[in-house]
């Protein structure tokens, strides 16, 4: 009789079966809601957002650099980066030697935050006598962060990531005194990490790397056998594009239809220089893949 008293009754078994069935149904519903394409988040993990993590789109995660900004006039000359002459309404920066980095900073953009606002401006020049803790902004850019009456202003700045660009890639061709071809890439936005040339852009082509020379020109180590080559360009964020036909004639300018990347959205303070660029849609682009759940 005691054994019978310890045995679960029929009602208890029914409640146990119902509980198991409910748990199974709820688990299946949760799995269907999560979708097979997007793994469910681990307990305690933050839900992904369309904008991703880190800084706002278009703004670099690099640490900010503190400096004193002063106003300067780049004039109607080419500047140390040989990117000019510059339209009056453009937004430009001249850097001290430590930040100019032998010209590696040429054609990149900086987000500068000052007492009165933020501006995005292109690196186009070297300030040989400036200390490492200073930058020069042209008048239009300086007024965005300090106002027209200030002589200098404390600022912080960092590289912009995937800034909007005036247009597709432009390749300018020159030559060294010994006749080795050099190329300059315009409208690349992020810092360049590699430029190479090949007889053609066909798969399996043998690419000859160029070395970075002064003021962000890239120099061939030998004279290519072909007068017309493909130019492959890689930047610091992993974008890579190919301009398929570049004639290595000194003084030539090739206005391609190739864009380095799709620019990230930028805030109302962002702006780019207004150098002329070839019209028309992009024929190629490369960007790191991303997806959203």
BAVOKE-502434 format. One record per residue (C-alpha): z, x, y; residue number from 1. Coordinates in steps of 0.001 Angstrom, whole numbers. Layout:
N
{{Z; X; Y}; NUM}
...
END
This chain:
293
{{0; 0; 0}; 1}
{{791; 2890; 2348}; 2}
{{-2682; 4354; 1616}; 3}
{{-4275; 1027; 2451}; 4}
{{-2347; 867; 5726}; 5}
{{-3715; 4291; 6778}; 6}
{{-7361; 3358; 6060}; 7}
{{-9383; 2295; 9156}; 8}
{{-10189; -1350; 9293}; 9}
{{-13725; -2761; 9562}; 10}
{{-13261; -3414; 13289}; 11}
{{-12503; 262; 13962}; 12}
{{-15638; 1424; 12136}; 13}
{{-17729; -1005; 14196}; 14}
{{-16324; 360; 17475}; 15}
{{-16913; 3977; 16311}; 16}
{{-20555; 3263; 15378}; 17}
{{-21145; 1532; 18722}; 18}
{{-19773; 4534; 20621}; 19}
{{-22021; 6966; 18736}; 20}
{{-25071; 4769; 19335}; 21}
{{-24309; 4512; 23093}; 22}
{{-23954; 8286; 23432}; 23}
{{-27296; 8806; 21673}; 24}
{{-29075; 6323; 23964}; 25}
{{-27597; 7889; 27120}; 26}
{{-28554; 11414; 26001}; 27}
{{-32147; 10335; 25329}; 28}
{{-32375; 8662; 28742}; 29}
{{-31086; 11798; 30448}; 30}
{{-33652; 13963; 28646}; 31}
{{-36469; 11607; 29614}; 32}
{{-35294; 11631; 33247}; 33}
{{-35267; 15445; 33351}; 34}
{{-38966; 15528; 32279}; 35}
{{-40390; 18079; 29801}; 36}
{{-41986; 20022; 32694}; 37}
{{-38763; 20812; 34576}; 38}
{{-35694; 22129; 32718}; 39}
{{-32456; 20361; 33477}; 40}
{{-30162; 22282; 35817}; 41}
{{-27205; 24074; 34299}; 42}
{{-23797; 22534; 35036}; 43}
{{-22723; 23466; 38536}; 44}
{{-26180; 24773; 39549}; 45}
{{-27683; 23632; 42824}; 46}
{{-30750; 21424; 42611}; 47}
{{-34024; 23172; 43592}; 48}
{{-35528; 22220; 46942}; 49}
{{-39172; 22082; 47946}; 50}
{{-38555; 24766; 50545}; 51}
{{-36986; 27181; 48059}; 52}
{{-33940; 29296; 48719}; 53}
{{-33275; 31915; 51369}; 54}
{{-34591; 31825; 54922}; 55}
{{-36882; 29157; 56326}; 56}
{{-40562; 29379; 55287}; 57}
{{-42333; 32203; 57040}; 58}
{{-39171; 34136; 57848}; 59}
{{-38296; 37341; 56039}; 60}
{{-35032; 37877; 54167}; 61}
{{-34871; 41460; 55477}; 62}
{{-31723; 42261; 57470}; 63}
{{-32046; 41880; 61228}; 64}
{{-32245; 44993; 63419}; 65}
{{-30409; 45051; 66747}; 66}
{{-32215; 46490; 69757}; 67}
{{-32758; 46241; 73498}; 68}
{{-36091; 44741; 74498}; 69}
{{-37935; 45597; 77709}; 70}
{{-41199; 44282; 79090}; 71}
{{-44415; 46314; 79152}; 72}
{{-48109; 45772; 79816}; 73}
{{-50488; 46844; 77005}; 74}
{{-53406; 46604; 79417}; 75}
{{-57026; 46411; 78340}; 76}
{{-56986; 49412; 76038}; 77}
{{-57014; 49663; 72246}; 78}
{{-53369; 50764; 71894}; 79}
{{-52063; 53236; 69338}; 80}
{{-53015; 50899; 66473}; 81}
{{-56565; 50643; 67882}; 82}
{{-56425; 46854; 67621}; 83}
{{-57183; 46080; 71296}; 84}
{{-58259; 45241; 73873}; 85}
{{-55729; 42427; 73982}; 86}
{{-56182; 38958; 75472}; 87}
{{-53745; 38188; 78287}; 88}
{{-52083; 35307; 76439}; 89}
{{-51278; 37226; 73242}; 90}
{{-47806; 38205; 72025}; 91}
{{-47413; 41913; 71251}; 92}
{{-44834; 44583; 70428}; 93}
{{-44693; 48340; 70925}; 94}
{{-42294; 50176; 68599}; 95}
{{-40431; 53493; 68772}; 96}
{{-41631; 56233; 66379}; 97}
{{-38919; 55509; 63779}; 98}
{{-40069; 51882; 63478}; 99}
{{-43768; 52517; 64020}; 100}
{{-43667; 54546; 60793}; 101}
{{-46825; 56553; 61381}; 102}
{{-48781; 53359; 61983}; 103}
{{-47722; 51554; 58779}; 104}
{{-46248; 48794; 60977}; 105}
{{-49577; 48194; 62772}; 106}
{{-50871; 44643; 62376}; 107}
{{-47564; 43275; 61073}; 108}
{{-45511; 40678; 62921}; 109}
{{-41867; 40650; 63973}; 110}
{{-39628; 37675; 64664}; 111}
{{-37565; 38585; 67731}; 112}
{{-34488; 36583; 68693}; 113}
{{-33221; 36959; 72251}; 114}
{{-30767; 35239; 74580}; 115}
{{-33181; 32448; 75484}; 116}
{{-35198; 31940; 72330}; 117}
{{-37322; 33443; 69584}; 118}
{{-40858; 34788; 69547}; 119}
{{-43177; 36074; 66837}; 120}
{{-45323; 38968; 68027}; 121}
{{-47763; 41467; 66526}; 122}
{{-47109; 45216; 66322}; 123}
{{-49984; 46878; 68193}; 124}
{{-48629; 50008; 69843}; 125}
{{-46350; 53053; 69754}; 126}
{{-43790; 53895; 72426}; 127}
{{-43466; 57683; 71947}; 128}
{{-40439; 58146; 74216}; 129}
{{-38486; 55055; 73185}; 130}
{{-35187; 55428; 71282}; 131}
{{-34872; 53824; 67867}; 132}
{{-32685; 51072; 69343}; 133}
{{-35357; 49694; 71683}; 134}
{{-38611; 47741; 71495}; 135}
{{-41224; 46842; 74099}; 136}
{{-42573; 43301; 74373}; 137}
{{-45576; 42422; 76469}; 138}
{{-44856; 40153; 79411}; 139}
{{-45763; 36866; 77679}; 140}
{{-43565; 37649; 74660}; 141}
{{-40677; 38969; 76757}; 142}
{{-40490; 35789; 78829}; 143}
{{-40043; 33761; 75635}; 144}
{{-36805; 35542; 74773}; 145}
{{-35357; 36602; 78127}; 146}
{{-36957; 34714; 81001}; 147}
{{-39057; 36067; 83862}; 148}
{{-36236; 37561; 85937}; 149}
{{-34637; 39836; 83339}; 150}
{{-35365; 43555; 83127}; 151}
{{-34080; 43967; 79583}; 152}
{{-32413; 41843; 76923}; 153}
{{-30383; 42369; 73733}; 154}
{{-32347; 41160; 70717}; 155}
{{-32417; 41175; 66951}; 156}
{{-35661; 41327; 65001}; 157}
{{-37011; 41345; 61446}; 158}
{{-40461; 41328; 59803}; 159}
{{-42187; 37962; 59525}; 160}
{{-43276; 36915; 56027}; 161}
{{-46818; 35550; 55625}; 162}
{{-47313; 34927; 59358}; 163}
{{-50192; 32753; 60540}; 164}
{{-53215; 34916; 61302}; 165}
{{-56061; 34649; 63844}; 166}
{{-58671; 34482; 61088}; 167}
{{-60095; 36084; 57939}; 168}
{{-59874; 39788; 57143}; 169}
{{-61902; 42159; 59319}; 170}
{{-62765; 45648; 58043}; 171}
{{-63620; 48357; 60569}; 172}
{{-65320; 51521; 59333}; 173}
{{-64993; 55016; 60812}; 174}
{{-65077; 58601; 59519}; 175}
{{-62962; 61732; 59680}; 176}
{{-64205; 64918; 61372}; 177}
{{-65286; 66157; 57930}; 178}
{{-67273; 62980; 57268}; 179}
{{-64893; 61183; 54879}; 180}
{{-65063; 57414; 55338}; 181}
{{-62029; 55565; 56700}; 182}
{{-61384; 51827; 56914}; 183}
{{-59057; 49792; 59065}; 184}
{{-57950; 46341; 57899}; 185}
{{-57387; 43733; 60608}; 186}
{{-55722; 40317; 60136}; 187}
{{-53525; 41251; 57173}; 188}
{{-50138; 40046; 58508}; 189}
{{-47730; 41599; 55991}; 190}
{{-47441; 45367; 55653}; 191}
{{-50210; 46857; 53518}; 192}
{{-49281; 48845; 50427}; 193}
{{-52700; 49827; 49039}; 194}
{{-56401; 49860; 49905}; 195}
{{-59062; 50912; 47382}; 196}
{{-62849; 50968; 47147}; 197}
{{-65277; 50553; 44238}; 198}
{{-69071; 50472; 43843}; 199}
{{-68810; 46727; 43210}; 200}
{{-66273; 43966; 42714}; 201}
{{-67355; 43324; 39113}; 202}
{{-64652; 43218; 36409}; 203}
{{-63971; 46672; 35034}; 204}
{{-65005; 48431; 38244}; 205}
{{-63453; 51844; 38823}; 206}
{{-61323; 51626; 41978}; 207}
{{-60754; 54699; 44135}; 208}
{{-57442; 54490; 46027}; 209}
{{-57475; 55421; 49704}; 210}
{{-54540; 57153; 51370}; 211}
{{-52914; 55788; 54468}; 212}
{{-53786; 57872; 57513}; 213}
{{-52537; 57727; 61094}; 214}
{{-52323; 54329; 62789}; 215}
{{-52876; 52371; 59578}; 216}
{{-56379; 53704; 58844}; 217}
{{-57098; 54320; 55158}; 218}
{{-58996; 57490; 54217}; 219}
{{-61156; 58219; 51162}; 220}
{{-60469; 61487; 49333}; 221}
{{-64171; 62014; 48543}; 222}
{{-67431; 60579; 49763}; 223}
{{-68408; 57588; 47603}; 224}
{{-71813; 57763; 45938}; 225}
{{-72687; 54250; 47124}; 226}
{{-73191; 53446; 50793}; 227}
{{-71950; 49881; 50262}; 228}
{{-68678; 49283; 48443}; 229}
{{-66133; 46593; 47669}; 230}
{{-62761; 46976; 49395}; 231}
{{-59583; 45804; 47640}; 232}
{{-56544; 45167; 49854}; 233}
{{-52935; 44705; 48660}; 234}
{{-49923; 43818; 50778}; 235}
{{-46159; 44168; 50387}; 236}
{{-45684; 40572; 49173}; 237}
{{-48168; 40916; 46314}; 238}
{{-51247; 39296; 47858}; 239}
{{-54473; 41008; 46866}; 240}
{{-57998; 40225; 48059}; 241}
{{-61411; 41857; 47790}; 242}
{{-64016; 42087; 50530}; 243}
{{-67115; 42378; 48315}; 244}
{{-69634; 44193; 50519}; 245}
{{-68644; 46805; 53101}; 246}
{{-71240; 49293; 54342}; 247}
{{-69553; 52626; 55045}; 248}
{{-71395; 53315; 58291}; 249}
{{-69089; 54663; 61021}; 250}
{{-68663; 52151; 63813}; 251}
{{-69349; 49174; 61565}; 252}
{{-67279; 45975; 61696}; 253}
{{-67376; 43594; 58743}; 254}
{{-66103; 40094; 59498}; 255}
{{-65379; 38653; 56074}; 256}
{{-64620; 35105; 54969}; 257}
{{-61652; 36312; 52929}; 258}
{{-58100; 35417; 53972}; 259}
{{-55112; 37441; 52808}; 260}
{{-53037; 34348; 51991}; 261}
{{-52270; 30808; 52973}; 262}
{{-49869; 31218; 55896}; 263}
{{-46371; 29796; 55649}; 264}
{{-45459; 27096; 58156}; 265}
{{-43967; 28563; 61306}; 266}
{{-41677; 27217; 63975}; 267}
{{-42791; 26246; 67482}; 268}
{{-41943; 29713; 68831}; 269}
{{-44344; 31473; 66469}; 270}
{{-47717; 32560; 67775}; 271}
{{-50460; 35025; 66963}; 272}
{{-52792; 37189; 68936}; 273}
{{-56197; 35770; 69710}; 274}
{{-58556; 38470; 68482}; 275}
{{-61968; 36978; 67602}; 276}
{{-62563; 36334; 63918}; 277}
{{-65457; 35116; 61824}; 278}
{{-65501; 31305; 61484}; 279}
{{-65869; 29449; 58236}; 280}
{{-63742; 28653; 55181}; 281}
{{-62048; 31322; 53123}; 282}
{{-64070; 32509; 50149}; 283}
{{-61054; 33978; 48363}; 284}
{{-57337; 34259; 48687}; 285}
{{-54411; 35384; 46606}; 286}
{{-50803; 34312; 46728}; 287}
{{-47805; 34341; 44416}; 288}
{{-47760; 31152; 42370}; 289}
{{-45052; 28611; 43009}; 290}
{{-44235; 25206; 41613}; 291}
{{-41881; 22348; 42407}; 292}
{{-40040; 20037; 40078}; 293}
END
